Amino acid sequence: MKECHSNSTDRSVPEQIRKRHWRALEELASSPQFQEMLEREFPRHASEWNDPFTRRKFLMLMGASFALAGMSGCSPQAPIGEILPYAKQPEQMVPGRALQFASAATLGGYATGILVKSHEGRPTKIEGNPNHPASLGATDAFTQAEILGLYDPDRSQAITYRGQPRSWSDAQIEFRKSLDALRTEQGRGLVILSSTITSPTLADQLTGQTSRFKHDFPAARWFQFEPAHSNNGHEGARLALGEPLDTLYDFTSADVIISLDADFLGVGPAHLRSARDFSTKRRSAAAPGGPAMNRLYVAESAPSVTGSAADHRFPIRAADVEQFALSLASELQLPGLSRANAKYERLVAAIAKDLNAHRGASVVIAGETQPPIVHAIAHALNDTLGNVGHTVRYIAPVEVNPRDQIADLKTLTEDMSAGHVQMLIILGGNPVYDAPADLEFAKQLQHVPQRVHLGLYQDETSALCDWHLPQAHFLEAWGDARAFDGTVSIQQPLIAPLYNGVSAI
């Protein structure tokens, strides 16, 4: 055994008795194919790399190549031109010093106030506007990424007709021809499909009393579709209050908060404001002599930002949230809502006791994914606890035309299938990709003779449309939108459109 061990390293031992090791069965077989593979992987003259002279020569040649590459990289690539100073220096523009411009970014149609940093006429950074009620100086990942979207090289850069480049004049001539034919029918067969709109200007252009579009095409229809939109909140308010209203919550005055599967700190048009108000209440409680800290109870079906901040979190199935809410209503003795569930008896008893001790200073909030009945129960609970007018208040819908968007999209697809749509103008969005699959939107779109898409990207919708128009980024065009509380926010351009895009307005 000892001799064999030494033989594994002793090169003087004959090959036939030396211990052999193979890295694979192919090496043991030593087939011609394996030998050919070794030739390709280990060239015949690879041993020369170990020779000092050859290696030194290689490094000298590579060093010279890198030096030449560096010199060529420093040479001007663009045509050399004469640089002249400003004949009239732009107001407040100092080279190297950034300027801040107030604007608004939209997500799901709702505005968030922002401050955009600009260097020599180029937007470079987005932060929240501390004077805007929807942000109070905060931003989220979507808003921060809008700068990358502005300079995205994959953005749509040209007008196309069935994939072929066209000019604006070609598009205008074609549109006038189609619209003139529809004008004789008062716009019957003309449909506009947009994302959720809160813009007062765009809403006035589409439906205003002085709208030229409404005057020329009174029979035209307008639908909205947002893939992440939910109408449960409005329907719940209709059940409880008789009309679709938006609900605003004041978390700075709430001592007890009950979340019924609502991630109000992580998602929604008011989540930045809610997070600021919620944390402000907790910070003030941590100060010496400050008020008592608020308490957050969360009943949710999946982990969320709000659940991670909860003092008491109860994981339950999404379908059981309604039973949980009914049990809480029964414990608080709400008339007509007396369906207690023994499963939550001890839990809701403790919560109800805390709510009774903080009447007028509590909040019950339902999540948008919950059905309208859960929202109606939340409204009833807030009313019974005396929260309405203190921590809870109602306003008219911020959305211009609050309707069931899925039902409207279903109506549109049925009309397209029946041949009732002659011209469809899609303002933003990508409904071919994100419309519900059972509606077969892409299939029914083929029945529309004239299809026009305005979008930031050449996507699935533009591929099925006749005309595609590049859309201007919100940092390239004027516009407006409303925040979650109805505040009108102005969007101002910081740079000329990079790809000659236009806004929906």
Residue, then its C-alpha position, 0 to 999 in steps of 0.5 A: m500500500k505504501e509503495c502504491h501511494s508513493n508511486s502516484t507521485d514518483r515519475s520514475v516508476p514505469e507507466q504500467i504500474r503507476k496509479r492512473h486516474w481518468r477524469a471521464l469515461e471518454e478519456l478512458a476510452s481515448s476515442p478519436q472524437f475525444q482526441e479531436m476535442l482535446e486538440r481544440e481545447f488545448p492547442r498544440h502551441a499553448s505551452e509557449w505561453n509559459d515562455p517568458f520571452t513570448r509572454r513578454k512580447f504578448l504583453m507589449l503588443m497588448g499594452a500598445s493596443f490598449a494605448l492606441a484604443g485609449m487615444s482613439g477614444c479621446s478623439p472627437q467622434a461627432p463632427i467638429g463644430e464651433i462652440l459659441p457662448y449664449a448670446k442671451q444666457p437663459e434665466q437662472m441657468v448656471p452650468g454645473r448647478a441643477l434647477q428644480f422644477a415642480s411637476a406631477a407624475t401619474l400612476g393609474g391616472y392619479a397624480t403625485g407631486i414631484l420635484v424634478k432636478s434638471h442639469e442644463g435642460r436635461p432631467t436627471k432626478i425625481e424626488g417628492n414635492p414636500n408641498h404636495p398633499a399626495s407625496l409630502g416629499a416622498t416618492d416610490a420606485f415607479t416614480q423614481a424609474e420615470i427618469l429611466g423611462l424618459y431616456d429609454p432607447d426602446r421607446s417608440q421613435a417614429i410614426t408607423y403604418r402597419g410597421q412601415p415608417r410614415s410622416w405626421s402629414d400622412a397620418q393627418i390626411e388619413f385621419r381626416k379622411s376617416l373622421d370626415a366619413l364618421r362625422t356624417e354619422q355624428g360619430r357613430g362607430l367612433v370609439i376612444l379607449s384610454s387608461t384611467i383619466t383624472s385630467p380636467t383638461l383631457a376630460d373637458q376635451l372628451t366630454g365637456q359642454t364646449s368640447r369640439f370633439k363632442h360637438d362634431f361626434p356626439a354619438a362617439r363613445w369613450f371607454q376607460f381601462e386600467p389593468a390594475h383598476s378596481n371598482n369595488g370601492h365605489e360599489g361599496a360606497r354605493l351600497a352604504l352611502g347611495e352614491p360612488l364616493d372616494t374615501l379619505y383617511d386621516f391617519t394622523s388623528a387615528d389611534v386605532i386602525i383596522s385593516l381589512d386586507a388593505d395594504f394602504l401603506g404599500v399600494g394605492p394612489a394615497h399610499l405615500r401620504s398614508a405612510r407619512d401620516f402613519s409614521t408621523k403619528r408613531r414618531s410623535a408618540a416616541a417623543p418624551g411626553g408625546p401622545a400614546m402610539n397608535r395601534l394597527y390591526v391587520a387581517e390580510s390574506a398575503p404578506s404586505v407592507t402594511g402587515s409588516a408594520a402591524d402591531h397585531r397581524f391576523p393571516i386569514r383567507a381572502a374569502d374569510v375577510e367578509q366573515f371577519a368584518l361581519s363578526l366585528a360588526s356584530e360585536l359592535q352591535l351594528p343593526g342588520l349586521s349580526r352574523a357572528n362567527a365563533k372562529y373570530e369571537r375572542l379576536v373581534a372582542a378584543i378589537a371591538k373593546d379597543l375601538n369602543a375606547h377610541r370612538g371618533a379616533s379610529v379608522v376601518i379601511a377595506g382593501e380594493t381587492q375585497p368585494p363591495i360588501v366588505h367596503a360597505i361594512a367598513h363604511a358602516l363601522n366608521d359611521t357607528l364609531g363616529n369616525v366620519g367627519h374626524t378621521v374619515r371623510y368623503i369626496a366626489p370621485v376623482e376619476v372622471n367617469p367612475r364606471d366598471q371598467i371590465a364591464d365596459l371593456k366587455t361591451l367594447t369587445e362585443d361591439m367590435s365583434a359585431g362590426h359596430v366599431q369603425m374606428l378605434i383610437i387607443l390612448g396609451g396602455n396595452p390592452v392587447y396584452d393586459a386585457p382579461a383573456d376571456l374577452e379575446f380583445a386581440k381577436q375582436l380587434q381584428h374586426v375594426p377597419q381603422r385602428v390607431h394606437l398612441g403609446l410610449y412603446q411599440d408593443e402588442t397593441s401597436a402590432l395589431c393596429d394600423w397606425h402607431l403614434p409615439q407618445a410624449h413622456f410626461l416630462e416632455a409635455w404639458g398636462d394636468a391630473r388630480a391627486f387622490d384627494g382631488t388636488v389638481s396638479i400641473q405637469q410641465p415639460l423639462i425637455a423637448p420631446l426626444y422622439n417628436g411624440v405627442s400627448a393625449i391632450 
